[in-house]
C-alpha cells in the first residue's frame, strides 16, 4: 500500500491492475477508484518456469467451470474492475480453452482484456476474437531493469511504437522504486512533444468511435 501511494498521485490518468485474494486487494482497489484511476483485475496464471503466481491462479488442466468460478471470485476481491490482464501466465495464457473461458467471463461482465504478453504463444487474441470482446496487448515493459535510465529508454521505445495515432501500451510495477518519479519527471516533456497518457478504456472508446466512422463512410 505504501508503494501504491506514489502512483495514485501521478498527474495523469492510468490503468492499475490489482492482484486478487490478498490482504490488501480490496483496500488497494478502493484507493485506486477513489484516486480516479482505472482499475482492472491482475489475474494470476500458471507460468512455464513454475514460479508461484499467487492465490487465485488459473492453472493448466482446470475445467471451464473451475476457471469461470475462479475469475468471478477474484473479480469480487477487486471491486470496480473494468478489465482483466494476466499476471505471469506464460503457460496458461497459451492454452486456448482456458483463455476462451476467461474471455467469456469478460464478455458476460462487459469488461475488456489486456494481454500482458508473457509468451509469444499467447492464445488470447484468438480467444478474444471468438468471444467477440475487445482486447489490447502490452507493447513495452517499463521496468525490466528498474533504474531511471532504463525506464526512460523504455518510454522512448513506447513513443516509437505509438505511431500513426496508435497508442502504445506500457506496463510497469509499483515495486519499481524509480518508476513513479521518472514518469512524473518525463510527463511535461511528453505533453510538449504532443503525446498523452491515458487509460486502456479511453483508447478503446477512441478506437471504437473510429471503427464506427469507418463503417459509416
PEJO-V565862 format. One record per residue. N is the residue number from 0. SS is DSSP state (hx for helix, st for strand, lp for the rest). PHI is phi as a letter, one per 40 degrees, with the letter a starting at -180 (999 if undefined). PSI is psi in degrees with one decimal (999 if undefined). Layout:
BEGIN
n	ss	phi	psi
N	SS	PHI	PSI
N	SS	PHI	PSI
END
This chain:
BEGIN
n	ss	phi	psi
0	lp	999	-35.5
1	hx	c	-43.0
2	hx	c	-31.6
3	hx	c	-31.5
4	hx	d	-42.6
5	hx	c	-31.5
6	hx	c	-31.1
7	hx	c	-23.9
8	lp	c	0.3
9	lp	c	140.5
10	lp	c	28.8
11	lp	a	160.0
12	lp	c	147.6
13	lp	a	162.8
14	st	b	131.1
15	st	b	132.5
16	st	b	131.4
17	st	b	130.8
18	st	c	144.2
19	lp	c	162.0
20	lp	g	17.6
21	lp	b	162.8
22	lp	d	-33.3
23	lp	b	15.1
24	hx	d	-51.6
25	hx	c	-42.4
26	hx	c	-42.8
27	hx	c	-43.2
28	hx	d	-44.5
29	hx	c	-37.5
30	hx	c	-39.4
31	hx	c	-45.7
32	hx	c	-41.5
33	hx	c	-29.2
34	lp	c	-2.9
35	lp	g	16.0
36	lp	c	159.5
37	st	c	140.6
38	st	b	134.0
39	st	b	161.3
40	st	c	128.4
41	st	c	86.0
42	st	c	115.4
43	st	c	141.2
44	st	a	152.3
45	lp	c	136.5
46	lp	b	155.7
47	lp	c	-39.4
48	lp	c	-3.6
49	lp	g	10.3
50	lp	c	151.8
51	lp	c	114.7
52	lp	c	-5.8
53	lp	g	-179.8
54	lp	c	154.1
55	lp	g	28.0
56	lp	c	144.0
57	st	c	127.7
58	lp	b	157.4
59	lp	d	140.2
60	lp	g	-8.9
61	lp	c	146.2
62	lp	c	164.7
63	hx	d	-40.7
64	hx	c	-39.1
65	hx	c	-43.6
66	hx	c	-44.7
67	hx	d	-49.5
68	hx	c	-40.3
69	hx	c	-47.8
70	hx	c	-40.4
71	hx	c	-42.5
72	hx	c	-39.2
73	hx	c	-40.6
74	hx	c	-32.1
75	hx	c	-24.9
76	lp	c	-2.4
77	lp	b	68.1
78	lp	c	133.5
79	lp	g	5.6
80	lp	c	135.6
81	lp	b	6.0
82	st	a	177.8
83	st	b	140.2
84	st	b	165.7
85	st	c	136.0
86	st	c	120.2
87	st	g	-135.7
88	lp	g	16.3
89	lp	c	-21.2
90	lp	c	-54.1
91	hx	c	-37.0
92	hx	c	-8.5
93	hx	c	-3.2
94	lp	c	111.4
95	hx	c	-41.1
96	hx	c	-43.1
97	hx	c	-44.9
98	hx	c	-29.3
99	hx	c	-37.6
100	hx	c	-42.7
101	hx	c	-44.0
102	hx	c	-35.6
103	hx	c	-38.7
104	hx	c	-44.7
105	hx	d	-42.3
106	hx	c	-45.6
107	hx	c	-37.0
108	hx	c	-14.6
109	lp	g	33.8
110	lp	b	168.4
111	st	b	173.2
112	st	b	133.9
113	st	b	117.0
114	st	c	114.7
115	lp	c	-13.0
116	lp	f	63.0
117	lp	c	-1.0
118	lp	a	143.5
119	lp	c	-11.8
120	lp	c	15.6
121	lp	d	136.4
122	lp	c	1.2
123	hx	c	-41.9
124	hx	d	-43.5
125	hx	c	-44.8
126	hx	c	-42.6
127	hx	c	-41.8
128	hx	c	-40.7
129	hx	c	-37.3
130	hx	c	-8.9
131	lp	g	36.6
132	lp	b	154.8
133	lp	c	140.3
134	st	a	157.9
135	st	b	164.0
136	st	b	144.6
137	lp	c	132.6
138	lp	c	-40.7
139	st	b	136.7
140	st	c	123.9
141	lp	c	-27.1
142	lp	b	40.0
143	lp	d	-37.1
144	lp	b	114.4
145	lp	c	19.0
146	lp	c	160.0
147	hx	d	-44.3
148	hx	c	-41.7
149	hx	c	-39.7
150	hx	c	-41.9
151	hx	c	-41.3
152	hx	c	-37.5
153	hx	c	-39.6
154	hx	c	-40.4
155	hx	c	-38.6
156	hx	c	-42.5
157	hx	c	-39.6
158	hx	c	-40.9
159	hx	c	-32.5
160	hx	c	-21.2
161	lp	c	62.7
162	lp	c	155.2
163	lp	f	37.7
164	lp	g	-1.3
165	lp	c	120.6
166	lp	c	150.6
167	lp	b	134.8
168	lp	c	117.3
169	st	b	128.0
170	st	b	132.3
171	lp	b	-176.1
172	lp	b	144.6
173	lp	c	-19.8
174	lp	c	-6.0
175	lp	c	107.7
176	lp	c	-29.5
177	lp	c	-9.8
178	hx	c	-52.3
179	hx	c	-45.7
180	hx	c	-38.7
181	hx	c	-44.2
182	hx	c	-39.0
183	hx	c	-42.8
184	hx	c	-34.1
185	hx	c	-20.1
186	hx	d	-48.8
187	hx	d	-38.0
188	hx	c	-40.9
189	hx	c	-43.9
190	hx	c	-43.1
191	hx	c	-30.0
192	lp	c	-1.7
193	lp	g	9.3
194	lp	c	161.2
195	lp	b	156.2
196	lp	b	134.5
197	lp	a	-169.6
198	lp	c	164.2
199	hx	c	-43.8
200	hx	d	-40.0
201	hx	d	-45.9
202	hx	c	-29.5
203	hx	c	-42.3
204	hx	c	-41.9
205	hx	c	-43.2
206	hx	c	-42.5
207	hx	c	-39.6
208	hx	c	-39.8
209	hx	c	-39.1
210	hx	c	-42.4
211	hx	c	-40.4
212	hx	c	-37.4
213	hx	c	-40.9
214	hx	c	-40.3
215	hx	c	-36.0
216	lp	c	999
END
